[in-house]
Amino acid sequence: MLDAFSRAVVSADASTSVVGDLSSLKTFIAEGNRRLDAVNAIASNASCMVSDAIAGMICENQGLIQAGGNCYPNRRMAACLRDGEIVLRYVTYALLAGDASVLDDRCLNGLKETYAALGVPVTSTVRAVQIMKAQAAAHIKDEPSEARAGAKLRKMGSTVTDDRCASLVAEASSYFDRVIAALS
Ligand SMILES: CCC1=C(C)/C(=C/C2=NC(=C\c3[nH]c(/C=C4\NC(=O)[C@H](C)[C@H]4CC)c(C)c3CCC(=O)O)/C(CCC(=O)O)=C2C)NC1=O
């Protein structure tokens, strides 16, 4: 498992050079609090995000909870919710570390094959991940929409939400895309 710092060391070592371009690490440090805010925005809304994403996925494809569907019976429903939580948790680890390796090595490695063996449908999984991606963007920007959240609307009250958040939204989105690519 690597983070932004160990990644710089490993890359430098691979070319037997001294650690070269420190500017990206400087930014990583300078923007560190903002990164922690982004991680916190996801982590403290995680259970709501997961249940909403899986509920949305099922709403759009109710066959999943009927006999023969992969979220039927309750044991499989529980496994699916748990998997949603696992994916979101590893995405937040990657965002915290500034590196995707923890997500790749401990969550995605072999998942496609496991799902194929168990008959877990990829299109539905991808849909749930896409919903979590959209939720994460909204929470990092601290702009959850009233239309979607209703009475559950919860703002973190972040004091700075300028467009520097955009790079963290883009980075988080790239980890969700990585999940989708690994399963597709
Ligand atoms: C830490 C890394 C890690 C991952 C990623 C992981 C995933 C994982 N998900 C599994 C099952 C499962 N995963 C699902 C998920 C779903 N079914 C659907 O219809 C939806 C599309 C989707 C939810 C979004 C289901 C239903 C099962 C149980 C399948 C079965 O037993 O028939 C299994 C098989 C063993 C078990 O049931 O626990 C693994 C290993 N386990 C891990 O330890």
Ligand as a Chemical Component Dictionary entry (heavy atoms), coordinates in Angstrom:
data_LIG
# 
_chem_comp.id                   LIG 
_chem_comp.type                 NON-POLYMER 
_chem_comp.pdbx_formal_charge   0 
_chem_comp.three_letter_code    LIG 
# 
loop_
_chem_comp_atom.comp_id 
_chem_comp_atom.atom_id 
_chem_comp_atom.alt_atom_id 
_chem_comp_atom.type_symbol 
_chem_comp_atom.charge 
_chem_comp_atom.model_Cartn_x 
_chem_comp_atom.model_Cartn_y 
_chem_comp_atom.model_Cartn_z 
_chem_comp_atom.pdbx_ordinal 
LIG C1  C1  C 0 -12.357 -6.129  1.690  1  
LIG C2  C2  C 0 -12.584 -6.525  0.314  2  
LIG C3  C3  C 0 -13.781 -7.413  0.077  3  
LIG C4  C4  C 0 -14.696 -7.307  -0.938 4  
LIG C5  C5  C 0 -14.745 -6.262  -1.990 5  
LIG C6  C6  C 0 -15.620 -8.403  -0.795 6  
LIG C7  C7  C 0 -16.677 -8.693  -1.655 7  
LIG C8  C8  C 0 -17.469 -9.868  -1.678 8  
LIG N1  N1  N 0 -18.806 -9.838  -1.964 9  
LIG C9  C9  C 0 -19.321 -11.093 -1.868 10 
LIG C10 C10 C 0 -20.663 -11.499 -2.007 11 
LIG C11 C11 C 0 -21.788 -10.756 -2.449 12 
LIG N2  N2  N 0 -21.834 -9.493  -2.959 13 
LIG C12 C12 C 0 -23.120 -9.144  -3.286 14 
LIG C13 C13 C 0 -23.419 -7.835  -3.853 15 
LIG C14 C14 C 0 -24.444 -7.408  -4.677 16 
LIG N3  N3  N 0 -25.473 -8.128  -5.174 17 
LIG C15 C15 C 0 -26.262 -7.380  -5.968 18 
LIG O1  O1  O 0 -27.242 -7.789  -6.588 19 
LIG C16 C16 C 0 -25.797 -5.981  -6.037 20 
LIG C17 C17 C 0 -25.620 -5.538  -7.453 21 
LIG C18 C18 C 0 -24.503 -6.007  -5.236 22 
LIG C19 C19 C 0 -24.440 -4.896  -4.156 23 
LIG C20 C20 C 0 -24.187 -3.561  -4.769 24 
LIG C21 C21 C 0 -23.948 -10.234 -2.926 25 
LIG C22 C22 C 0 -25.464 -10.333 -3.042 26 
LIG C23 C23 C 0 -23.114 -11.260 -2.414 27 
LIG C24 C24 C 0 -23.526 -12.629 -1.920 28 
LIG C25 C25 C 0 -23.710 -13.542 -3.111 29 
LIG C26 C26 C 0 -24.040 -14.961 -2.720 30 
LIG O2  O2  O 0 -23.565 -15.449 -1.677 31 
LIG O3  O3  O 0 -24.791 -15.580 -3.486 32 
LIG C27 C27 C 0 -18.232 -11.976 -1.545 33 
LIG C28 C28 C 0 -18.357 -13.483 -1.363 34 
LIG C29 C29 C 0 -18.265 -13.874 0.098  35 
LIG C30 C30 C 0 -19.340 -13.261 0.933  36 
LIG O4  O4  O 0 -20.555 -13.445 0.623  37 
LIG O5  O5  O 0 -18.976 -12.534 1.839  38 
LIG C31 C31 C 0 -17.095 -11.235 -1.450 39 
LIG C32 C32 C 0 -15.697 -11.754 -1.163 40 
LIG N4  N4  N 0 -15.282 -9.106  0.324  41 
LIG C33 C33 C 0 -14.167 -8.549  0.858  42 
LIG O6  O6  O 0 -13.584 -8.970  1.889  43 
# 
loop_
_chem_comp_bond.comp_id 
_chem_comp_bond.atom_id_1 
_chem_comp_bond.atom_id_2 
_chem_comp_bond.value_order 
_chem_comp_bond.pdbx_ordinal 
LIG C1  C2  SING 1  
LIG C2  C3  SING 2  
LIG C3  C4  DOUB 3  
LIG C3  C33 SING 4  
LIG C4  C5  SING 5  
LIG C4  C6  SING 6  
LIG C6  C7  DOUB 7  
LIG C6  N4  SING 8  
LIG C7  C8  SING 9  
LIG C8  N1  DOUB 10 
LIG C8  C31 SING 11 
LIG N1  C9  SING 12 
LIG C9  C10 DOUB 13 
LIG C9  C27 SING 14 
LIG C10 C11 SING 15 
LIG C11 N2  SING 16 
LIG C11 C23 DOUB 17 
LIG N2  C12 SING 18 
LIG C12 C13 SING 19 
LIG C12 C21 DOUB 20 
LIG C13 C14 DOUB 21 
LIG C14 N3  SING 22 
LIG C14 C18 SING 23 
LIG N3  C15 SING 24 
LIG C15 O1  DOUB 25 
LIG C15 C16 SING 26 
LIG C16 C17 SING 27 
LIG C16 C18 SING 28 
LIG C18 C19 SING 29 
LIG C19 C20 SING 30 
LIG C21 C22 SING 31 
LIG C21 C23 SING 32 
LIG C23 C24 SING 33 
LIG C24 C25 SING 34 
LIG C25 C26 SING 35 
LIG C26 O2  DOUB 36 
LIG C26 O3  SING 37 
LIG C27 C28 SING 38 
LIG C27 C31 DOUB 39 
LIG C28 C29 SING 40 
LIG C29 C30 SING 41 
LIG C30 O4  DOUB 42 
LIG C30 O5  SING 43 
LIG C31 C32 SING 44 
LIG N4  C33 SING 45 
LIG C33 O6  DOUB 46 
# 
